[in-house]
Amino acid sequence: MTYIKSKWEKKGLIFKPKGNLDWSLTHAQVPFAHLINDDILRIFYSTRDKHSCSSVSFIDVDPGDPSNIKYVHKLPVLQKGKRGSFDDSGTMPSWFLNHENKLYMYYTAWNKSIDASYRLSIGLAVSEDNGFSFEKLFRGPILDRNMYDPIWVGQPCVLKEEGVWKMWYLCCEKIEVINNIPEPFYNVKYAESNDGVNWLRENRVCIDFDFGNIDAIGRPCVFKDEGIYKMYHSNRKALGYRENKEAAYSIGYSESEDGMYWKRLDDLAGIEKSDVGWDSLMNEYCTTYLFNGVRYLIYNGNGFGESGFGYAVLRK
């Protein structure tokens, strides 16, 4: 197989919260691009309050020019759960898809942890008004840690193909204390479902971390192009990733013929960190969409989304 390096042309920052809403003081993290129609691209994102608890909201932009913001929603569409619940410390959007005239949101649920800072699981919410409001389908998670996924799971990507629901998700395999901070090591695994709710996991690792080089693989974004599964993901090291440009998150890339066995092709991702500005330390948590034959990439920059999200256009 011949692999071709992508070339992304950066277009700049799209959105960063103004910090004038009590539920949205900082961050526009983990964006997801959902095409409503030829005039509206709805970008869902996670934002934080003064306690760093995340909730979900969105903006509407021109799909052909995402820098043209048409609408900023002033309310959260999904918030943390009640005390003691699986999402009582925050909700973070991960993947959206249409099913039976409803919009499904697979989201990452946050719990605080005494010894490991946090614990994640995966929840499911549904909207009947194209994302203006969501209802959680269950009081508990649809995916949580189990015998194969020992610490936590999160950030799912879900595709539905010929009646089979396919999920790529993060699995935290271990926690190590580095410079007195518990740091997670996580990879990307695969699961299948017949209904999008009940998932079969067989401990299938798609993209693994390798110690000292890439210690965590984050936010898989999978799409199919000319019969090939393509995945953008976020790579970082365990040491110094908050402040060191070389260790911090960068956008990686992999390809697969079947969606289960993947070849790492990070050098072909085609997008680098800028020399200065909002994405000079990090670029990560990307989502992609196709509009009028052009592929777009929406991604976060510095501070895990604290600097907002911007976009790039694929120039082959």
SERO-4910 file (N, C-alpha, C, O; in steps of 0.05 Angstrom, whole numbers):
BEGIN
 pado doro    nc1    nc2    nc3   cac1   cac2   cac3    cc1    cc2    cc3    oc1    oc2    oc3
  Met    A     17    -24      0      0      0      0     17     25      0     38     26     14
  Thr    A     10     45    -16     24     70    -17     11     90      2    -14     94      1
  Tyr    A     26    102     19     16    122     38     24    150     29     46    155     21
  Ile    A      5    168     31      9    195     21      7    215     45    -11    213     61
  Lys    A     27    233     46     27    253     68      6    274     62      4    285     40
  Ser    A    -10    280     83    -30    302     80    -16    329     83      6    331     94
  Lys    A    -29    349     73    -19    376     76    -43    394     84    -60    399     68
  Trp    A    -42    402    109    -63    419    120    -55    448    120    -33    455    129
  Glu    A    -72    465    110    -67    494    110    -83    506    134   -107    506    134
  Lys    A    -68    517    153    -81    528    177    -95    555    170    -84    571    155
  Lys    A   -119    558    181   -134    582    175   -138    600    200   -146    623    197
  Gly    A   -132    590    223   -133    606    247   -154    598    267   -168    579    264
  Leu    A   -156    614    288   -174    609    311   -203    615    303   -209    634    289
  Ile    A   -221    597    312   -249    602    308   -263    614    332   -277    634    330
  Phe    A   -258    601    355   -275    608    379   -260    602    404   -246    583    407
  Lys    A   -264    621    423   -255    618    451   -275    631    469   -284    654    463
  Pro    A   -284    618    491   -304    631    508   -294    658    519   -271    662    524
  Lys    A   -313    676    521   -307    703    532   -303    703    562   -291    721    573
  Gly    A   -313    682    575   -310    680    604   -331    696    620   -327    703    643
  Asn    A   -353    703    607   -374    720    620   -398    704    628   -418    716    636
  Leu    A   -397    677    626   -418    660    635   -408    642    657   -386    631    655
  Asp    A   -423    639    679   -413    625    702   -407    596    696   -390    584    709
  Trp    A   -421    584    677   -417    556    670   -396    553    648   -388    531    641
  Ser    A   -387    575    636   -368    575    614   -347    597    618   -349    618    605
  Leu    A   -329    592    636   -308    612    642   -283    608    625   -270    627    616
  Thr    A   -276    583    621   -252    576    606   -257    552    588   -276    537    592
  His    A   -240    548    569   -238    525    551   -261    522    531   -285    528    537
  Ala    A   -253    514    507   -272    504    487   -259    479    476   -245    479    456
  Gln    A   -263    457    491   -246    433    489   -261    411    474   -286    409    475
  Val    A   -245    394    461   -255    370    447   -279    377    428   -301    367    431
  Pro    A   -274    394    408   -295    402    390   -304    379    373   -289    361    367
  Phe    A   -330    379    365   -340    360    345   -356    375    325   -374    390    332
  Ala    A   -350    370    299   -364    384    277   -387    367    267   -383    345    257
  His    A   -412    377    270   -436    363    262   -450    380    241   -459    402    246
  Leu    A   -451    370    216   -462    385    194   -493    384    195   -505    362    192
  Ile    A   -506    406    199   -535    408    200   -547    409    172   -564    393    165
  Asn    A   -536    427    155   -544    430    127   -522    445    113   -500    449    124
  Asp    A   -527    454     89   -507    468     73   -500    495     84   -481    508     76
  Asp    A   -516    505    102   -512    532    114   -502    532    142   -490    551    151
  Ile    A   -505    509    156   -498    509    185   -481    485    192   -489    462    186
  Leu    A   -458    490    204   -441    470    217   -443    475    247   -435    497    256
  Arg    A   -453    456    261   -456    459    291   -431    446    304   -426    422    301
  Ile    A   -416    462    318   -392    453    332   -398    451    361   -400    471    375
  Phe    A   -400    427    372   -403    422    400   -376    422    414   -356    415    401
  Tyr    A   -375    430    439   -350    432    453   -355    430    483   -377    433    492
  Ser    A   -333    426    498   -334    425    527   -323    450    538   -303    461    529
  Thr    A   -336    461    559   -327    485    572   -328    482    602   -342    464    612
  Arg    A   -314    499    617   -310    495    646   -320    519    663   -319    542    654
  Asp    A   -330    512    687   -337    532    706   -314    537    725   -292    528    721
  Lys    A   -319    552    747   -298    560    766   -287    536    781   -265    537    792
  His    A   -302    514    781   -293    489    795   -280    470    775   -273    447    783
  Ser    A   -276    479    750   -265    462    729   -283    439    721   -274    419    710
  Cys    A   -309    441    728   -329    421    719   -337    428    691   -344    451    684
  Ser    A   -337    408    674   -343    411    645   -373    407    639   -386    391    651
  Ser    A   -382    423    620   -409    419    609   -407    423    579   -386    431    568
  Val    A   -428    417    564   -428    417    535   -445    440    524   -467    445    534
  Ser    A   -435    453    504   -451    473    489   -442    473    460   -428    454    452
  Phe    A   -450    493    444   -443    493    416   -444    521    404   -455    539    416
  Ile    A   -431    523    381   -434    547    364   -442    537    336   -437    514    329
  Asp    A   -454    554    320   -460    549    292   -442    566    275   -439    590    280
  Val    A   -431    554    254   -413    568    236   -420    562    207   -436    544    202
  Asp    A   -409    577    189   -411    571    160   -393    547    154   -369    548    159
  Pro    A   -404    525    144   -388    501    139   -365    505    119   -345    492    120
  Gly    A   -369    524    100   -348    530     81   -328    550     91   -306    553     79
  Asp    A   -334    564    112   -317    584    125   -322    584    155   -337    601    165
  Pro    A   -311    565    169   -317    562    198   -310    586    215   -319    588    238
  Ser    A   -294    604    204   -287    629    220   -311    647    221   -312    666    237
  Asn    A   -331    643    204   -356    659    204   -376    647    223   -391    629    217
  Ile    A   -376    657    248   -393    647    269   -421    660    266   -424    684    265
  Lys    A   -441    643    263   -468    652    259   -485    653    285   -504    669    287
  Tyr    A   -477    637    304   -494    635    329   -477    623    351   -462    604    347
  Val    A   -479    635    375   -465    624    399   -487    617    419   -502    635    428
  His    A   -489    592    426   -510    583    445   -502    593    473   -479    591    481
  Lys    A   -521    603    488   -516    616    513   -522    598    537   -520    606    560
  Leu    A   -529    573    532   -536    554    553   -521    528    549   -515    521    526
  Pro    A   -516    512    570   -505    485    566   -527    467    556   -551    470    563
  Val    A   -520    448    540   -539    428    530   -536    401    544   -554    384    542
  Leu    A   -515    398    559   -511    374    576   -493    382    599   -471    394    595
  Gln    A   -501    375    624   -486    383    647   -480    358    665   -489    336    659
  Lys    A   -464    363    686   -457    341    704   -481    330    717   -502    343    719
  Gly    A   -478    305    727   -500    291    740   -501    297    770   -486    313    780
  Lys    A   -519    283    783   -523    287    812   -499    275    828   -484    259    817
  Arg    A   -497    284    852   -475    275    869   -474    244    871   -495    231    875
  Gly    A   -451    233    867   -447    204    868   -452    190    842   -446    166    840
  Ser    A   -461    204    821   -466    192    795   -440    189    780   -420    201    787
  Phe    A   -441    175    758   -417    170    742   -407    194    728   -384    195    719
  Asp    A   -423    215    726   -415    240    712   -419    264    730   -425    286    721
  Asp    A   -414    260    757   -419    282    775   -398    304    776   -401    324    790
  Ser    A   -376    299    761   -354    319    760   -352    332    732   -334    349    728
  Gly    A   -370    325    714   -369    338    688   -376    320    665   -374    296    667
  Thr    A   -384    333    643   -390    318    618   -374    331    595   -372    356    594
  Met    A   -364    315    577   -348    324    555   -357    310    530   -356    286    529
  Pro    A   -364    325    509   -374    312    484   -352    297    470   -329    305    471
  Ser    A   -359    275    457   -339    260    443   -347    254    414   -332    259    396
  Trp    A   -371    243    411   -380    236    384   -410    239    381   -425    234    399
  Phe    A   -418    247    357   -447    251    351   -454    237    325   -438    237    306
  Leu    A   -477    225    324   -487    214    299   -518    212    299   -530    211    320
  Asn    A   -529    213    275   -558    212    273   -568    183    272   -556    166    258
  His    A   -589    178    287   -600    151    287   -630    153    294   -638    164    314
  Glu    A   -647    142    276   -676    141    279   -687    169    286   -702    173    305
  Asn    A   -679    189    270   -688    216    272   -681    229    299   -693    249    308
  Lys    A   -660    219    311   -650    230    336   -619    234    333   -606    221    317
  Leu    A   -609    253    349   -580    257    349   -568    245    374   -575    253    397
  Tyr    A   -551    225    370   -538    212    393   -512    226    400   -496    233    382
  Met    A   -508    231    426   -483    242    436   -470    221    454   -480    215    475
  Tyr    A   -447    211    445   -430    195    463   -411    214    477   -397    229    465
  Tyr    A   -412    213    504   -396    233    518   -379    220    540   -384    198    549
  Thr    A   -358    234    546   -340    225    568   -349    237    594   -353    261    597
  Ala    A   -353    219    613   -363    227    640   -340    227    660   -322    210    659
  Trp    A   -340    248    677   -318    252    695   -326    247    724   -348    255    733
  Asn    A   -309    233    738   -310    230    767   -283    238    779   -262    232    768
  Lys    A   -284    252    802   -259    258    816   -249    233    830   -265    216    838
  Ser    A   -222    231    832   -210    208    845   -189    218    865   -175    237    860
  Ile    A   -188    204    887   -169    213    908   -140    207    900   -123    224    902
  Asp    A   -135    183    890   -108    175    884    -99    179    855    -75    178    849
  Ala    A   -118    182    837   -112    183    809   -122    208    795   -124    209    770
  Ser    A   -129    229    810   -139    255    800   -168    252    789   -185    267    797
  Tyr    A   -172    234    770   -198    231    758   -202    203    748   -183    187    744
  Arg    A   -227    197    743   -235    171    731   -257    177    710   -274    194    714
  Leu    A   -255    164    687   -273    169    664   -289    145    657   -281    122    663
  Ser    A   -313    150    646   -329    129    634   -344    141    611   -341    165    605
  Ile    A   -361    126    597   -375    135    573   -405    135    577   -416    114    584
  Gly    A   -418    157    572   -446    160    574   -459    164    547   -445    170    527
  Leu    A   -486    163    546   -500    167    521   -524    185    527   -540    180    545
  Ala    A   -527    206    510   -550    224    512   -562    227    484   -548    223    464
  Val    A   -587    235    483   -601    237    458   -616    263    456   -627    273    475
  Ser    A   -616    275    431   -630    300    426   -651    295    404   -646    281    385
  Glu    A   -674    308    408   -695    307    387   -699    335    374   -717    339    359
  Asp    A   -681    354    381   -683    381    369   -656    389    357   -649    413    357
  Asn    A   -641    370    346   -616    375    332   -594    387    349   -577    401    340
  Gly    A   -595    381    375   -573    388    393   -578    412    411   -560    420    426
  Phe    A   -602    424    411   -608    446    429   -612    436    458   -608    451    477
  Ser    A   -620    411    461   -622    399    487   -618    369    485   -623    357    464
  Phe    A   -608    357    506   -603    328    506   -614    316    532   -615    329    553
  Glu    A   -622    291    529   -631    275    552   -613    251    555   -609    236    536
  Lys    A   -603    248    579   -586    224    584   -604    199    583   -625    198    596
  Leu    A   -595    179    568   -611    155    565   -612    138    590   -631    124    595
  Phe    A   -590    138    605   -587    120    628   -575    135    651   -562    156    648
  Arg    A   -580    125    675   -569    137    699   -540    129    703   -525    142    718
  Gly    A   -531    108    688   -504     99    690   -490     99    663   -503    105    643
  Pro    A   -465     92    662   -450     93    637   -456     69    619   -465     48    629
  Ile    A   -452     72    593   -455     49    575   -429     34    573   -429     10    565
  Leu    A   -407     47    579   -380     34    581   -366     44    605   -365     68    610
  Asp    A   -355     26    620   -340     33    644   -316     13    645   -313     -4    628
  Arg    A   -299     16    665   -277     -2    668   -287    -31    673   -309    -34    685
  Asn    A   -272    -50    664   -280    -78    668   -255    -95    669   -233    -85    674
  Met    A   -257   -121    664   -234   -139    666   -213   -133    645   -189   -139    650
  Tyr    A   -220   -121    623   -201   -115    602   -191    -86    603   -169    -80    596
  Asp    A   -208    -69    613   -202    -40    614   -201    -32    643   -222    -24    654
  Pro    A   -178    -34    656   -177    -35    686   -181     -9    701   -188    -10    724
  Ile    A   -175     14    688   -175     39    704   -197     58    695   -214     66    711
  Trp    A   -198     65    669   -220     81    659   -222     79    629   -203     70    616
  Val    A   -244     88    618   -248     89    589   -260    117    582   -273    129    599
  Gly    A   -256    126    557   -267    152    550   -263    159    521   -252    143    506
  Gln    A   -272    182    513   -269    194    487   -274    175    464   -257    170    447
  Pro    A   -299    165    462   -305    146    441   -310    159    414   -318    182    412
  Cys    A   -304    145    393   -311    151    365   -328    129    355   -321    105    358
  Val    A   -352    135    344   -371    114    336   -380    118    307   -388    139    299
  Leu    A   -377     96    292   -388     95    264   -408     72    262   -405     52    276
  Lys    A   -428     76    245   -448     55    241   -446     46    212   -450     62    193
  Glu    A   -439     21    208   -435     10    181   -450    -16    177   -444    -36    191
  Glu    A   -470    -16    159   -485    -41    152   -495    -55    177   -493    -79    179
  Gly    A   -507    -40    195   -519    -51    218   -501    -57    241   -510    -65    263
  Val    A   -475    -52    237   -455    -57    259   -445    -30    269   -436    -13    253
  Trp    A   -447    -26    295   -437     -2    308   -408     -7    316   -402    -27    329
  Lys    A   -390     10    308   -362      7    314   -352     30    331   -357     53    325
  Met    A   -337     23    352   -327     43    370   -297     41    374   -287     19    378
  Trp    A   -284     63    373   -256     66    380   -255     84    405   -266    106    404
  Tyr    A   -242     75    426   -244     89    451   -217     88    466   -200     71    460
  Leu    A   -214    106    485   -189    106    501   -192     86    525   -213     84    537
  Cys    A   -170     73    530   -169     56    554   -144     63    569   -122     62    559
  Cys    A   -148     71    594   -125     76    612   -115     50    623   -130     36    637
  Glu    A    -90     43    617    -79     17    626    -65     19    653    -63     -1    667
  Lys    A    -55     42    660    -41     45    685    -38     74    692    -40     92    676
  Ile    A    -32     79    718    -25    105    729      3    104    741      8     86    757
  Glu    A     20    122    734     46    125    747     49    152    759     40    172    747
  Val    A     60    154    783     65    179    796     92    191    785    113    179    789
  Ile    A     90    213    772    113    227    760    114    255    771     96    271    767
  Asn    A    136    262    784    139    288    797    115    294    815    104    316    815
  Asn    A    107    274    830     86    276    850     58    279    838     39    286    852
  Ile    A     55    274    812     29    276    798     22    249    787     38    237    772
  Pro    A     -2    238    792    -10    213    780    -17    217    751    -35    231    744
  Glu    A     -1    204    733     -4    208    704    -15    183    691     -5    161    696
  Pro    A    -36    186    675    -48    163    661    -33    155    635    -24    173    621
  Phe    A    -32    130    630    -22    119    605    -45    105    591    -57     87    602
  Tyr    A    -52    114    566    -75    103    553    -71     98    524    -55    112    510
  Asn    A    -86     78    514    -85     71    485   -113     72    473   -132     81    486
  Val    A   -114     64    448   -140     63    433   -149     34    429   -133     18    419
  Lys    A   -173     28    438   -184      1    434   -209      1    417   -219     23    410
  Tyr    A   -219    -23    411   -241    -26    393   -264    -42    406   -258    -61    420
  Ala    A   -289    -34    400   -312    -49    410   -333    -49    388   -333    -32    370
  Glu    A   -352    -68    390   -374    -70    370   -401    -73    385   -402    -82    408
  Ser    A   -422    -65    370   -449    -66    382   -469    -70    360   -465    -63    336
  Asn    A   -492    -82    367   -515    -84    348   -535    -62    351   -552    -59    334
  Asp    A   -533    -47    373   -554    -26    378   -542      1    387   -558     19    391
  Gly    A   -516      3    389   -504     28    398   -504     33    428   -495     53    437
  Val    A   -515     13    443   -517     16    472   -501     -6    486   -486      0    504
  Asn    A   -506    -31    478   -492    -54    490   -468    -61    473   -471    -68    450
  Trp    A   -445    -60    485   -420    -62    470   -404    -87    478   -401    -94    501
  Leu    A   -393   -101    457   -376   -124    461   -347   -115    460   -338   -104    440
  Arg    A   -333   -120    482   -304   -113    483   -288   -139    486   -294   -156    502
  Glu    A   -267   -141    469   -250   -165    470   -221   -158    474   -203   -173    465
  Asn    A   -216   -135    486   -189   -126    492   -172   -123    466   -148   -130    466
  Arg    A   -185   -113    445   -170   -109    420   -158    -81    420   -172    -61    418
  Val    A   -132    -80    422   -117    -55    421   -111    -47    392   -100    -63    377
  Cys    A   -120    -23    385   -116    -13    357    -90      2    355    -74     -3    337
  Ile    A    -85     20    373    -61     36    373    -51     38    402    -65     48    420
  Asp    A    -27     28    407    -16     26    434      4     48    439     16     59    420
  Phe    A      8     54    464     29     73    471     56     58    472     56     33    475
  Asp    A     78     72    468    104     60    471    120     78    490    124    102    485
  Phe    A    130     65    511    141     80    534    164     98    525    182     90    511
  Gly    A    163    123    535    185    142    530    182    157    504    194    179    501
  Asn    A    167    147    485    163    161    460    135    174    460    132    198    463
  Ile    A    114    157    457     87    166    460     74    150    482     72    126    480
  Asp    A     67    163    504     56    149    527     26    150    530     15    137    547
  Ala    A     13    165    512    -16    167    513    -26    174    485    -15    192    472
  Ile    A    -47    160    476    -60    164    450    -88    174    456   -104    159    467
  Gly    A    -95    199    449   -120    210    457   -139    216    433   -130    218    410
  Arg    A   -164    219    439   -186    228    422   -184    217    393   -178    232    375
  Pro    A   -190    191    389   -191    180    362   -213    193    345   -235    197    355
  Cys    A   -207    200    321   -226    211    302   -224    195    276   -205    198    261
  Val    A   -243    177    271   -241    157    249   -261    165    228   -284    172    233
  Phe    A   -252    163    203   -270    166    180   -260    148    158   -237    138    159
  Lys    A   -277    142    139   -271    124    117   -267    140     91   -283    157     84
  Asp    A   -245    134     77   -239    149     53   -229    129     32   -207    117     35
  Glu    A   -244    126     11   -237    107    -11   -232     79     -1   -213     66     -9
  Gly    A   -249     70     18   -247     43     29   -227     39     51   -224     17     61
  Ile    A   -212     60     58   -192     58     79   -201     73    104   -211     96    102
  Tyr    A   -198     60    127   -204     74    152   -180     92    159   -157     83    158
  Lys    A   -186    117    165   -165    136    172   -171    148    199   -194    154    205
  Met    A   -151    150    215   -155    160    242   -135    182    249   -111    179    246
  Tyr    A   -145    205    258   -129    225    271   -131    221    301   -153    215    311
  His    A   -109    224    315   -110    221    344    -90    241    356    -76    255    342
  Ser    A    -89    242    382    -72    261    397    -51    245    412    -58    228    429
  Asn    A    -26    252    408     -4    237    420     11    255    439     16    279    434
  Arg    A     19    244    462     35    259    481     53    241    497     49    216    498
  Lys    A     73    253    509     91    238    528     80    241    556     62    257    561
  Ala    A     91    226    574     81    227    602     96    248    618     85    258    638
  Leu    A    120    255    610    136    274    625    137    301    611    147    302    588
  Gly    A    128    321    624    131    348    613    110    357    592    114    377    579
  Tyr    A     89    342    589     70    347    568     53    372    572     40    382    554
  Arg    A     52    383    596     37    407    602     51    432    593     39    452    587
  Glu    A     78    432    593     93    456    588    115    453    567    126    474    558
  Asn    A    122    429    559    144    425    540    132    419    512    117    400    509
  Lys    A    140    435    493    128    433    466    134    405    454    116    394    440
  Glu    A    157    394    458    164    368    446    148    345    459    144    325    447
  Ala    A    140    349    484    126    327    499     96    331    497     81    312    501
  Ala    A     87    355    492     58    362    492     43    348    469     55    338    451
  Tyr    A     17    349    471      0    336    451      6    347    423     10    371    419
  Ser    A      7    328    404      9    334    376    -10    316    361    -17    294    371
  Ile    A    -19    324    337    -38    308    322    -23    286    307     -5    291    291
  Gly    A    -31    261    312    -20    238    298    -40    226    279    -62    235    276
  Tyr    A    -31    206    264    -47    195    242    -41    165    239    -18    157    241
  Ser    A    -62    150    233    -60    121    227    -80    113    206   -100    126    201
  Glu    A    -74     90    193    -92     79    173    -97     49    178    -80     35    190
  Ser    A   -120     39    168   -127     11    171   -145      2    148   -160     18    137
  Glu    A   -143    -23    141   -160    -34    120   -186    -45    132   -206    -47    117
  Asp    A   -186    -52    157   -210    -64    169   -220    -50    195   -240    -58    206
  Gly    A   -206    -29    203   -214    -15    227   -204    -26    253   -209    -15    274
  Met    A   -191    -49    252   -181    -62    276   -151    -63    277   -139    -59    299
  Tyr    A   -138    -69    255   -109    -70    254    -99    -44    240   -105    -39    217
  Trp    A    -84    -29    255    -76     -2    246    -46      1    243    -30    -12    257
  Lys    A    -38     18    224    -10     25    219     -6     54    227    -20     72    216
  Arg    A     12     58    246     18     86    254     33    100    232     54     90    222
  Leu    A     24    124    225     36    140    204     37    169    213     28    187    198
  Asp    A     47    174    237     46    200    248     60    221    231     52    245    230
  Asp    A     81    213    217     95    232    200     78    242    176     86    262    163
  Leu    A     56    228    171     39    236    148     15    253    157     -2    259    140
  Ala    A     13    260    182    -10    275    192    -12    301    178    -35    310    171
  Gly    A     10    314    172     10    338    156      2    364    169     -4    384    156
  Ile    A      3    365    196     -3    389    211     16    391    234     18    372    250
  Glu    A     29    414    237     49    418    258     40    440    277     22    455    271
  Lys    A     54    442    299     49    464    317     61    490    306     81    490    292
  Ser    A     48    512    311     57    538    301     81    547    317     87    538    339
  Asp    A     96    566    306    119    578    320    110    595    344    122    596    365
  Val    A     88    610    340     77    627    361     47    625    359     35    616    339
  Gly    A     34    634    380      5    636    379    -10    615    394      1    600    410
  Trp    A    -36    613    388    -55    597    403    -50    567    401    -59    552    419
  Asp    A    -36    557    381    -30    529    377      0    524    375      8    506    360
  Ser    A     16    539    389     45    537    387     57    516    406     79    506    402
  Leu    A     42    510    428     52    490    447     39    463    443     52    442    445
  Met    A     13    463    436     -2    438    432    -20    441    407    -28    463    400
  Asn    A    -25    418    394    -49    415    377    -60    387    381    -45    368    382
  Glu    A    -87    385    385    -98    360    394   -129    361    391   -141    381    383
  Tyr    A   -141    338    398   -170    334    400   -185    343    374   -204    358    376
  Cys    A   -176    333    352   -187    343    326   -212    327    318   -216    304    326
  Thr    A   -228    340    302   -251    329    288   -250    337    259   -238    358    253
  Thr    A   -261    321    241   -259    328    213   -286    324    199   -302    308    208
  Tyr    A   -290    339    178   -315    336    162   -309    344    133   -289    357    127
  Leu    A   -326    334    115   -324    339     87   -347    356     78   -370    351     84
  Phe    A   -340    378     63   -361    396     53   -354    406     26   -332    417     21
  Asn    A   -372    401      7   -367    409    -21   -341    399    -32   -326    413    -47
  Gly    A   -334    374    -25   -310    362    -35   -284    370    -21   -263    361    -29
  Val    A   -286    387     -1   -263    396     14   -264    385     42   -284    386     55
  Arg    A   -241    375     52   -240    365     79   -229    386     98   -209    399     92
  Tyr    A   -242    389    121   -235    408    141   -227    394    167   -237    372    173
  Leu    A   -210    407    182   -201    397    208   -206    418    229   -196    441    226
  Ile    A   -221    412    249   -225    429    272   -209    418    295   -211    394    301
  Tyr    A   -193    435    309   -175    423    329   -170    444    351   -173    468    348
  Asn    A   -161    433    374   -153    449    397   -124    456    396   -108    444    382
  Gly    A   -117    477    412    -89    485    413    -79    484    442    -82    464    455
  Asn    A    -66    505    451    -52    506    477    -72    502    500    -95    509    498
  Gly    A    -61    490    521    -76    488    546   -100    469    545   -119    472    560
  Phe    A    -98    448    528   -119    428    526   -146    441    519   -167    432    529
  Gly    A   -145    461    502   -170    474    494   -175    501    508   -195    514    502
  Glu    A   -157    509    526   -160    535    539   -158    558    520   -171    579    523
  Ser    A   -142    554    499   -138    575    479   -160    574    457   -159    590    438
  Gly    A   -179    555    459   -200    553    440   -195    533    418   -177    516    421
  Phe    A   -211    534    397   -207    516    375   -206    532    348   -219    552    345
  Gly    A   -191    521    330   -188    533    303   -192    512    282   -202    490    287
  Tyr    A   -184    519    257   -188    500    235   -166    501    214   -151    520    213
  Ala    A   -165    480    199   -147    478    176   -162    465    153   -182    451    157
  Val    A   -152    469    129   -164    458    104   -143    440     91   -120    447     89
  Leu    A   -153    417     82   -135    398     69   -128    407     40   -146    411     24
  Arg    A   -102    409     35    -93    416      8    -76    393     -2    -53    389      7
  Lys    A    -87    376    -20    -73    352    -28    -52    359    -50    -38    341    -60
***
